[in-house]
Amino acid sequence: MCEDDGRHTGGIVLYYLLSLVTCGIYSFFWWFKVGERLYRNSIKEGVHSDISGMKLVLCFLLGAVTCSFCSWYAIHLAMKATNELATAYNQKYVYNMAVIDANSDEN
């Protein structure tokens, strides 16, 4: 879904290692990048999403004060935006390719 946007977000192993080494600071940077990629690709696919990198970071920071409630909310926002983007992507590319393949098989 986000592969052709020209950006790269480090994998989960890199996330854990750098978060451990930087005492959690890298995790804020990583979530910011994830939120921004989801936001930019949602716009590109025409999906209304209420996510941004800063919103995720703020929720994770507030999670320290709210016994992780806001952190779970940030994860919920990221998953919701990912699902909305995946649905739009599948309808635009995967479903259309299946219809094209079905039509070509009939001929």
A tleap script that builds the chain and sets N, CA, C and O, in Angstrom:
source leaprc.protein.ff14SB
mol = sequence {
  NMET CYS GLU ASP ASP GLY ARG HIE THR GLY
  GLY ILE VAL LEU TYR TYR LEU LEU SER LEU
  VAL THR CYS GLY ILE TYR SER PHE PHE TRP
  TRP PHE LYS VAL GLY GLU ARG LEU TYR ARG
  ASN SER ILE LYS GLU GLY VAL HIE SER ASP
  ILE SER GLY MET LYS LEU VAL LEU CYS PHE
  LEU LEU GLY ALA VAL THR CYS SER PHE CYS
  SER TRP TYR ALA ILE HIE LEU ALA MET LYS
  ALA THR ASN GLU LEU ALA THR ALA TYR ASN
  GLN LYS TYR VAL TYR ASN MET ALA VAL ILE
  ASP ALA ASN SER ASP GLU CASN
}
set mol.1.N position { 0.811 -1.187 0.000 }
set mol.1.CA position { 0.000 0.000 0.000 }
set mol.1.C position { 0.862 1.261 0.000 }
set mol.1.O position { 0.580 2.219 -0.721 }
set mol.2.N position { 1.895 1.248 0.803 }
set mol.2.CA position { 2.749 2.435 0.924 }
set mol.2.C position { 4.105 2.235 0.263 }
set mol.2.O position { 5.000 3.068 0.399 }
set mol.3.N position { 4.249 1.140 -0.444 }
set mol.3.CA position { 5.556 0.774 -0.984 }
set mol.3.C position { 6.103 1.792 -1.982 }
set mol.3.O position { 7.309 2.037 -2.015 }
set mol.4.N position { 5.238 2.381 -2.786 }
set mol.4.CA position { 5.709 3.277 -3.836 }
set mol.4.C position { 5.685 4.756 -3.431 }
set mol.4.O position { 5.698 5.626 -4.302 }
set mol.5.N position { 5.650 5.053 -2.137 }
set mol.5.CA position { 5.609 6.455 -1.716 }
set mol.5.C position { 6.997 7.073 -1.549 }
set mol.5.O position { 7.111 8.256 -1.227 }
set mol.6.N position { 8.047 6.287 -1.764 }
set mol.6.CA position { 9.404 6.819 -1.691 }
set mol.6.C position { 9.934 6.998 -0.280 }
set mol.6.O position { 10.998 7.587 -0.086 }
set mol.7.N position { 9.208 6.499 0.698 }
set mol.7.CA position { 9.640 6.605 2.093 }
set mol.7.C position { 9.890 5.211 2.647 }
set mol.7.O position { 9.436 4.212 2.087 }
set mol.8.N position { 10.613 5.161 3.749 }
set mol.8.CA position { 10.924 3.881 4.371 }
set mol.8.C position { 10.763 4.004 5.881 }
set mol.8.O position { 11.236 4.961 6.494 }
set mol.9.N position { 10.099 3.034 6.458 }
set mol.9.CA position { 9.975 2.954 7.903 }
set mol.9.C position { 10.691 1.685 8.340 }
set mol.9.O position { 10.426 0.606 7.811 }
set mol.10.N position { 11.591 1.810 9.297 }
set mol.10.CA position { 12.341 0.653 9.775 }
set mol.10.C position { 11.423 -0.436 10.286 }
set mol.10.O position { 10.326 -0.157 10.769 }
set mol.11.N position { 11.869 -1.672 10.180 }
set mol.11.CA position { 11.073 -2.812 10.605 }
set mol.11.C position { 10.955 -2.916 12.119 }
set mol.11.O position { 11.495 -2.098 12.864 }
set mol.12.N position { 10.241 -3.934 12.545 }
set mol.12.CA position { 9.941 -4.098 13.962 }
set mol.12.C position { 11.189 -4.451 14.774 }
set mol.12.O position { 11.299 -4.050 15.932 }
set mol.13.N position { 12.119 -5.188 14.192 }
set mol.13.CA position { 13.353 -5.526 14.915 }
set mol.13.C position { 14.167 -4.259 15.163 }
set mol.13.O position { 14.665 -4.039 16.267 }
set mol.14.N position { 14.297 -3.437 14.141 }
set mol.14.CA position { 15.000 -2.167 14.291 }
set mol.14.C position { 14.288 -1.274 15.307 }
set mol.14.O position { 14.932 -0.581 16.095 }
set mol.15.N position { 12.968 -1.298 15.281 }
set mol.15.CA position { 12.168 -0.524 16.242 }
set mol.15.C position { 12.525 -0.918 17.674 }
set mol.15.O position { 12.808 -0.056 18.507 }
set mol.16.N position { 12.512 -2.208 17.956 }
set mol.16.CA position { 12.799 -2.664 19.319 }
set mol.16.C position { 14.240 -2.386 19.724 }
set mol.16.O position { 14.498 -1.934 20.840 }
set mol.17.N position { 15.171 -2.653 18.828 }
set mol.17.CA position { 16.578 -2.446 19.175 }
set mol.17.C position { 16.895 -0.972 19.430 }
set mol.17.O position { 17.503 -0.628 20.444 }
set mol.18.N position { 16.484 -0.111 18.512 }
set mol.18.CA position { 16.775 1.311 18.687 }
set mol.18.C position { 15.974 1.933 19.830 }
set mol.18.O position { 16.450 2.857 20.489 }
set mol.19.N position { 14.776 1.437 20.065 }
set mol.19.CA position { 14.003 1.933 21.211 }
set mol.19.C position { 14.687 1.558 22.516 }
set mol.19.O position { 14.700 2.343 23.464 }
set mol.20.N position { 15.244 0.379 22.565 }
set mol.20.CA position { 15.967 -0.064 23.759 }
set mol.20.C position { 17.224 0.769 23.969 }
set mol.20.O position { 17.501 1.218 25.081 }
set mol.21.N position { 17.976 0.972 22.905 }
set mol.21.CA position { 19.233 1.726 22.997 }
set mol.21.C position { 18.984 3.198 23.340 }
set mol.21.O position { 19.762 3.798 24.082 }
set mol.22.N position { 17.908 3.784 22.807 }
set mol.22.CA position { 17.641 5.208 23.028 }
set mol.22.C position { 16.652 5.455 24.171 }
set mol.22.O position { 16.125 6.558 24.315 }
set mol.23.N position { 16.406 4.434 24.972 }
set mol.23.CA position { 15.463 4.538 26.105 }
set mol.23.C position { 14.070 4.988 25.662 }
set mol.23.O position { 13.415 5.759 26.363 }
set mol.24.N position { 13.629 4.519 24.526 }
set mol.24.CA position { 12.278 4.775 24.041 }
set mol.24.C position { 12.108 5.977 23.140 }
set mol.24.O position { 11.030 6.176 22.580 }
set mol.25.N position { 13.129 6.770 22.986 }
set mol.25.CA position { 12.993 7.976 22.164 }
set mol.25.C position { 12.759 7.624 20.698 }
set mol.25.O position { 11.964 8.275 20.022 }
set mol.26.N position { 13.451 6.593 20.204 }
set mol.26.CA position { 13.273 6.205 18.804 }
set mol.26.C position { 11.834 5.777 18.526 }
set mol.26.O position { 11.351 5.961 17.408 }
set mol.27.N position { 11.138 5.212 19.510 }
set mol.27.CA position { 9.761 4.763 19.276 }
set mol.27.C position { 8.856 5.930 18.887 }
set mol.27.O position { 7.964 5.764 18.056 }
set mol.28.N position { 9.074 7.111 19.476 }
set mol.28.CA position { 8.277 8.284 19.101 }
set mol.28.C position { 8.545 8.683 17.650 }
set mol.28.O position { 7.622 9.010 16.904 }
set mol.29.N position { 9.816 8.650 17.263 }
set mol.29.CA position { 10.193 8.961 15.886 }
set mol.29.C position { 9.564 7.952 14.933 }
set mol.29.O position { 9.036 8.337 13.890 }
set mol.30.N position { 9.613 6.675 15.273 }
set mol.30.CA position { 9.082 5.608 14.420 }
set mol.30.C position { 7.574 5.767 14.249 }
set mol.30.O position { 7.065 5.684 13.131 }
set mol.31.N position { 6.861 5.993 15.347 }
set mol.31.CA position { 5.408 6.164 15.255 }
set mol.31.C position { 5.045 7.424 14.483 }
set mol.31.O position { 4.039 7.442 13.774 }
set mol.32.N position { 5.846 8.477 14.606 }
set mol.32.CA position { 5.621 9.693 13.825 }
set mol.32.C position { 5.721 9.371 12.335 }
set mol.32.O position { 4.870 9.789 11.549 }
set mol.33.N position { 6.765 8.626 11.944 }
set mol.33.CA position { 6.928 8.270 10.540 }
set mol.33.C position { 5.780 7.392 10.048 }
set mol.33.O position { 5.295 7.572 8.931 }
set mol.34.N position { 5.347 6.449 10.874 }
set mol.34.CA position { 4.225 5.582 10.488 }
set mol.34.C position { 2.960 6.419 10.281 }
set mol.34.O position { 2.256 6.255 9.284 }
set mol.35.N position { 2.681 7.309 11.223 }
set mol.35.CA position { 1.493 8.159 11.105 }
set mol.35.C position { 1.528 9.047 9.880 }
set mol.35.O position { 0.515 9.209 9.199 }
set mol.36.N position { 2.676 9.620 9.595 }
set mol.36.CA position { 2.789 10.482 8.413 }
set mol.36.C position { 2.637 9.691 7.121 }
set mol.36.O position { 2.015 10.168 6.172 }
set mol.37.N position { 3.201 8.483 7.076 }
set mol.37.CA position { 3.038 7.659 5.867 }
set mol.37.C position { 1.581 7.281 5.664 }
set mol.37.O position { 1.076 7.330 4.542 }
set mol.38.N position { 0.902 6.905 6.742 }
set mol.38.CA position { -0.512 6.564 6.628 }
set mol.38.C position { -1.326 7.776 6.181 }
set mol.38.O position { -2.208 7.655 5.331 }
set mol.39.N position { -1.033 8.930 6.748 }
set mol.39.CA position { -1.752 10.151 6.390 }
set mol.39.C position { -1.548 10.501 4.918 }
set mol.39.O position { -2.517 10.749 4.201 }
set mol.40.N position { -0.302 10.523 4.467 }
set mol.40.CA position { -0.006 10.895 3.074 }
set mol.40.C position { -0.609 9.907 2.080 }
set mol.40.O position { -1.141 10.312 1.046 }
set mol.41.N position { -0.526 8.612 2.389 }
set mol.41.CA position { -1.071 7.621 1.475 }
set mol.41.C position { -2.588 7.582 1.521 }
set mol.41.O position { -3.224 7.221 0.530 }
set mol.42.N position { -3.181 7.945 2.648 }
set mol.42.CA position { -4.640 8.051 2.711 }
set mol.42.C position { -5.130 9.157 1.791 }
set mol.42.O position { -6.120 8.990 1.078 }
set mol.43.N position { -4.438 10.275 1.810 }
set mol.43.CA position { -4.796 11.382 0.914 }
set mol.43.C position { -4.656 10.939 -0.542 }
set mol.43.O position { -5.519 11.218 -1.374 }
set mol.44.N position { -3.560 10.247 -0.834 }
set mol.44.CA position { -3.309 9.797 -2.209 }
set mol.44.C position { -4.400 8.850 -2.699 }
set mol.44.O position { -4.774 8.886 -3.872 }
set mol.45.N position { -4.912 8.002 -1.803 }
set mol.45.CA position { -5.949 7.037 -2.182 }
set mol.45.C position { -7.359 7.602 -2.031 }
set mol.45.O position { -8.337 6.922 -2.343 }
set mol.46.N position { -7.471 8.850 -1.552 }
set mol.46.CA position { -8.781 9.470 -1.408 }
set mol.46.C position { -9.556 9.007 -0.190 }
set mol.46.O position { -10.786 9.030 -0.196 }
set mol.47.N position { -8.862 8.591 0.847 }
set mol.47.CA position { -9.494 8.107 2.074 }
set mol.47.C position { -9.402 9.194 3.135 }
set mol.47.O position { -8.338 9.775 3.348 }
set mol.48.N position { -10.525 9.466 3.800 }
set mol.48.CA position { -10.495 10.427 4.909 }
set mol.48.C position { -9.983 9.705 6.147 }
set mol.48.O position { -10.586 8.735 6.605 }
set mol.49.N position { -8.883 10.179 6.677 }
set mol.49.CA position { -8.282 9.563 7.859 }
set mol.49.C position { -8.003 10.641 8.883 }
set mol.49.O position { -7.559 11.738 8.542 }
set mol.50.N position { -8.266 10.325 10.138 }
set mol.50.CA position { -8.024 11.293 11.209 }
set mol.50.C position { -6.710 11.001 11.931 }
set mol.50.O position { -6.628 11.126 13.153 }
set mol.51.N position { -5.701 10.620 11.186 }
set mol.51.CA position { -4.417 10.270 11.770 }
set mol.51.C position { -3.345 11.221 11.261 }
set mol.51.O position { -3.422 11.740 10.147 }
set mol.52.N position { -2.362 11.429 12.091 }
set mol.52.CA position { -1.155 12.148 11.685 }
set mol.52.C position { -0.036 11.677 12.600 }
set mol.52.O position { -0.286 11.104 13.660 }
set mol.53.N position { 1.177 11.919 12.188 }
set mol.53.CA position { 2.312 11.508 12.999 }
set mol.53.C position { 2.337 12.191 14.349 }
set mol.53.O position { 2.618 11.561 15.368 }
set mol.54.N position { 2.043 13.481 14.354 }
set mol.54.CA position { 2.062 14.227 15.610 }
set mol.54.C position { 0.962 13.764 16.551 }
set mol.54.O position { 1.159 13.720 17.766 }
set mol.55.N position { -0.183 13.423 16.006 }
set mol.55.CA position { -1.285 12.942 16.843 }
set mol.55.C position { -0.896 11.634 17.535 }
set mol.55.O position { -1.193 11.441 18.713 }
set mol.56.N position { -0.232 10.739 16.803 }
set mol.56.CA position { 0.222 9.482 17.406 }
set mol.56.C position { 1.243 9.741 18.510 }
set mol.56.O position { 1.154 9.161 19.593 }
set mol.57.N position { 2.205 10.605 18.236 }
set mol.57.CA position { 3.243 10.901 19.229 }
set mol.57.C position { 2.622 11.518 20.476 }
set mol.57.O position { 2.979 11.144 21.593 }
set mol.58.N position { 1.703 12.452 20.302 }
set mol.58.CA position { 1.053 13.069 21.457 }
set mol.58.C position { 0.266 12.055 22.270 }
set mol.58.O position { 0.274 12.105 23.500 }
set mol.59.N position { -0.411 11.138 21.596 }
set mol.59.CA position { -1.150 10.093 22.317 }
set mol.59.C position { -0.198 9.194 23.100 }
set mol.59.O position { -0.496 8.812 24.231 }
set mol.60.N position { 0.937 8.858 22.509 }
set mol.60.CA position { 1.906 8.032 23.238 }
set mol.60.C position { 2.508 8.789 24.418 }
set mol.60.O position { 2.745 8.198 25.471 }
set mol.61.N position { 2.754 10.070 24.260 }
set mol.61.CA position { 3.262 10.868 25.384 }
set mol.61.C position { 2.223 10.967 26.495 }
set mol.61.O position { 2.561 10.856 27.673 }
set mol.62.N position { 0.965 11.175 26.127 }
set mol.62.CA position { -0.103 11.218 27.125 }
set mol.62.C position { -0.322 9.850 27.773 }
set mol.62.O position { -0.845 9.757 28.883 }
set mol.63.N position { 0.077 8.803 27.078 }
set mol.63.CA position { -0.049 7.453 27.634 }
set mol.63.C position { 0.736 7.279 28.914 }
set mol.63.O position { 0.363 6.470 29.764 }
set mol.64.N position { 1.820 8.027 29.067 }
set mol.64.CA position { 2.608 7.952 30.292 }
set mol.64.C position { 1.822 8.494 31.481 }
set mol.64.O position { 2.047 8.077 32.617 }
set mol.65.N position { 0.909 9.414 31.228 }
set mol.65.CA position { 0.125 10.038 32.292 }
set mol.65.C position { -1.192 9.295 32.528 }
set mol.65.O position { -1.710 9.298 33.645 }
set mol.66.N position { -1.729 8.667 31.497 }
set mol.66.CA position { -3.060 8.050 31.575 }
set mol.66.C position { -2.998 6.533 31.708 }
set mol.66.O position { -3.918 5.841 31.270 }
set mol.67.N position { -1.952 6.013 32.293 }
set mol.67.CA position { -1.809 4.556 32.483 }
set mol.67.C position { -1.940 3.804 31.158 }
set mol.67.O position { -2.571 2.748 31.100 }
set mol.68.N position { -1.360 4.335 30.125 }
set mol.68.CA position { -1.294 3.756 28.777 }
set mol.68.C position { -2.610 3.794 28.010 }
set mol.68.O position { -2.683 3.264 26.901 }
set mol.69.N position { -3.645 4.402 28.567 }
set mol.69.CA position { -4.912 4.479 27.839 }
set mol.69.C position { -4.733 5.182 26.500 }
set mol.69.O position { -5.206 4.694 25.473 }
set mol.70.N position { -4.062 6.311 26.503 }
set mol.70.CA position { -3.860 7.060 25.253 }
set mol.70.C position { -2.930 6.313 24.292 }
set mol.70.O position { -3.050 6.453 23.074 }
set mol.71.N position { -2.019 5.533 24.833 }
set mol.71.CA position { -1.144 4.730 23.963 }
set mol.71.C position { -1.957 3.692 23.205 }
set mol.71.O position { -1.736 3.470 22.014 }
set mol.72.N position { -2.893 3.061 23.894 }
set mol.72.CA position { -3.755 2.088 23.220 }
set mol.72.C position { -4.645 2.778 22.188 }
set mol.72.O position { -4.941 2.211 21.136 }
set mol.73.N position { -5.064 3.988 22.493 }
set mol.73.CA position { -5.859 4.759 21.539 }
set mol.73.C position { -5.038 5.085 20.292 }
set mol.73.O position { -5.560 5.043 19.178 }
set mol.74.N position { -3.757 5.409 20.474 }
set mol.74.CA position { -2.880 5.691 19.333 }
set mol.74.C position { -2.733 4.457 18.447 }
set mol.74.O position { -2.767 4.556 17.220 }
set mol.75.N position { -2.569 3.303 19.074 }
set mol.75.CA position { -2.469 2.063 18.297 }
set mol.75.C position { -3.780 1.806 17.562 }
set mol.75.O position { -3.773 1.374 16.409 }
set mol.76.N position { -4.898 2.067 18.222 }
set mol.76.CA position { -6.207 1.920 17.577 }
set mol.76.C position { -6.313 2.826 16.345 }
set mol.76.O position { -6.779 2.396 15.290 }
set mol.77.N position { -5.875 4.092 16.491 }
set mol.77.CA position { -5.913 5.022 15.359 }
set mol.77.C position { -5.074 4.517 14.191 }
set mol.77.O position { -5.506 4.575 13.039 }
set mol.78.N position { -3.876 4.022 14.488 }
set mol.78.CA position { -2.990 3.516 13.436 }
set mol.78.C position { -3.605 2.301 12.747 }
set mol.78.O position { -3.552 2.189 11.522 }
set mol.79.N position { -4.185 1.395 13.523 }
set mol.79.CA position { -4.807 0.203 12.928 }
set mol.79.C position { -6.045 0.572 12.105 }
set mol.79.O position { -6.274 0.012 11.033 }
set mol.80.N position { -6.826 1.501 12.606 }
set mol.80.CA position { -8.019 1.947 11.874 }
set mol.80.C position { -7.627 2.583 10.542 }
set mol.80.O position { -8.227 2.290 9.508 }
set mol.81.N position { -6.624 3.450 10.572 }
set mol.81.CA position { -6.171 4.100 9.338 }
set mol.81.C position { -5.593 3.077 8.363 }
set mol.81.O position { -5.805 3.179 7.154 }
set mol.82.N position { -4.865 2.098 8.885 }
set mol.82.CA position { -4.306 1.048 8.029 }
set mol.82.C position { -5.420 0.238 7.380 }
set mol.82.O position { -5.349 -0.061 6.188 }
set mol.83.N position { -6.445 -0.120 8.142 }
set mol.83.CA position { -7.564 -0.883 7.590 }
set mol.83.C position { -8.325 -0.082 6.534 }
set mol.83.O position { -8.702 -0.625 5.496 }
set mol.84.N position { -8.549 1.196 6.794 }
set mol.84.CA position { -9.247 2.032 5.806 }
set mol.84.C position { -8.434 2.161 4.527 }
set mol.84.O position { -8.980 2.106 3.425 }
set mol.85.N position { -7.139 2.330 4.678 }
set mol.85.CA position { -6.262 2.445 3.517 }
set mol.85.C position { -6.205 1.126 2.752 }
set mol.85.O position { -6.217 1.121 1.521 }
set mol.86.N position { -6.144 0.018 3.470 }
set mol.86.CA position { -6.104 -1.295 2.821 }
set mol.86.C position { -7.392 -1.575 2.055 }
set mol.86.O position { -7.357 -2.124 0.954 }
set mol.87.N position { -8.517 -1.201 2.630 }
set mol.87.CA position { -9.801 -1.389 1.946 }
set mol.87.C position { -9.850 -0.583 0.657 }
set mol.87.O position { -10.250 -1.101 -0.385 }
set mol.88.N position { -9.447 0.673 0.721 }
set mol.88.CA position { -9.438 1.518 -0.480 }
set mol.88.C position { -8.462 0.976 -1.515 }
set mol.88.O position { -8.771 0.947 -2.706 }
set mol.89.N position { -7.294 0.550 -1.071 }
set mol.89.CA position { -6.287 0.007 -1.977 }
set mol.89.C position { -6.821 -1.255 -2.661 }
set mol.89.O position { -6.690 -1.410 -3.875 }
set mol.90.N position { -7.417 -2.144 -1.882 }
set mol.90.CA position { -7.942 -3.386 -2.455 }
set mol.90.C position { -9.068 -3.119 -3.443 }
set mol.90.O position { -9.137 -3.756 -4.494 }
set mol.91.N position { -9.946 -2.184 -3.114 }
set mol.91.CA position { -11.035 -1.867 -4.034 }
set mol.91.C position { -10.510 -1.247 -5.320 }
set mol.91.O position { -11.051 -1.489 -6.399 }
set mol.92.N position { -9.472 -0.458 -5.205 }
set mol.92.CA position { -8.939 0.238 -6.379 }
set mol.92.C position { -8.094 -0.674 -7.264 }
set mol.92.O position { -8.205 -0.631 -8.489 }
set mol.93.N position { -7.249 -1.501 -6.643 }
set mol.93.CA position { -6.300 -2.287 -7.425 }
set mol.93.C position { -6.641 -3.766 -7.492 }
set mol.93.O position { -6.708 -4.325 -8.586 }
set mol.94.N position { -6.855 -4.404 -6.374 }
set mol.94.CA position { -7.055 -5.854 -6.358 }
set mol.94.C position { -8.391 -6.225 -6.974 }
set mol.94.O position { -8.449 -7.107 -7.831 }
set mol.95.N position { -9.465 -5.572 -6.558 }
set mol.95.CA position { -10.785 -5.893 -7.095 }
set mol.95.C position { -10.845 -5.622 -8.588 }
set mol.95.O position { -11.386 -6.434 -9.339 }
set mol.96.N position { -10.302 -4.500 -9.031 }
set mol.96.CA position { -10.314 -4.171 -10.461 }
set mol.96.C position { -9.512 -5.179 -11.266 }
set mol.96.O position { -9.900 -5.517 -12.384 }
set mol.97.N position { -8.399 -5.668 -10.725 }
set mol.97.CA position { -7.605 -6.669 -11.432 }
set mol.97.C position { -8.363 -7.996 -11.520 }
set mol.97.O position { -8.269 -8.695 -12.529 }
set mol.98.N position { -9.114 -8.348 -10.471 }
set mol.98.CA position { -9.901 -9.579 -10.502 }
set mol.98.C position { -11.000 -9.490 -11.553 }
set mol.98.O position { -11.278 -10.473 -12.240 }
set mol.99.N position { -11.628 -8.327 -11.687 }
set mol.99.CA position { -12.660 -8.136 -12.702 }
set mol.99.C position { -12.052 -8.213 -14.094 }
set mol.99.O position { -12.636 -8.823 -14.990 }
set mol.100.N position { -10.898 -7.609 -14.284 }
set mol.100.CA position { -10.218 -7.660 -15.582 }
set mol.100.C position { -9.838 -9.095 -15.916 }
set mol.100.O position { -10.029 -9.531 -17.051 }
set mol.101.N position { -9.296 -9.850 -14.937 }
set mol.101.CA position { -8.930 -11.240 -15.171 }
set mol.101.C position { -10.163 -12.086 -15.487 }
set mol.101.O position { -10.107 -12.956 -16.356 }
set mol.102.N position { -11.256 -11.845 -14.805 }
set mol.102.CA position { -12.482 -12.610 -15.054 }
set mol.102.C position { -13.011 -12.315 -16.446 }
set mol.102.O position { -13.473 -13.221 -17.139 }
set mol.103.N position { -12.949 -11.062 -16.860 }
set mol.103.CA position { -13.423 -10.695 -18.200 }
set mol.103.C position { -12.532 -11.281 -19.284 }
set mol.103.O position { -13.015 -11.677 -20.344 }
set mol.104.N position { -11.232 -11.335 -19.018 }
set mol.104.CA position { -10.331 -11.899 -20.036 }
set mol.104.C position { -10.481 -13.415 -20.126 }
set mol.104.O position { -10.243 -13.990 -21.188 }
set mol.105.N position { -10.868 -14.071 -19.037 }
set mol.105.CA position { -11.083 -15.517 -19.069 }
set mol.105.C position { -12.328 -15.887 -19.841 }
set mol.105.O position { -12.402 -16.972 -20.419 }
set mol.106.N position { -13.320 -14.989 -19.860 }
set mol.106.CA position { -14.565 -15.245 -20.589 }
set mol.106.C position { -14.344 -15.199 -22.099 }
set mol.106.O position { -15.088 -15.834 -22.847 }
set mol.107.N position { -13.350 -14.470 -22.553 }
set mol.107.CA position { -13.122 -14.317 -24.005 }
set mol.107.C position { -12.384 -15.448 -24.537 }
set mol.107.O position { -12.102 -15.493 -25.735 }
savepdb mol mol.pdb
quit
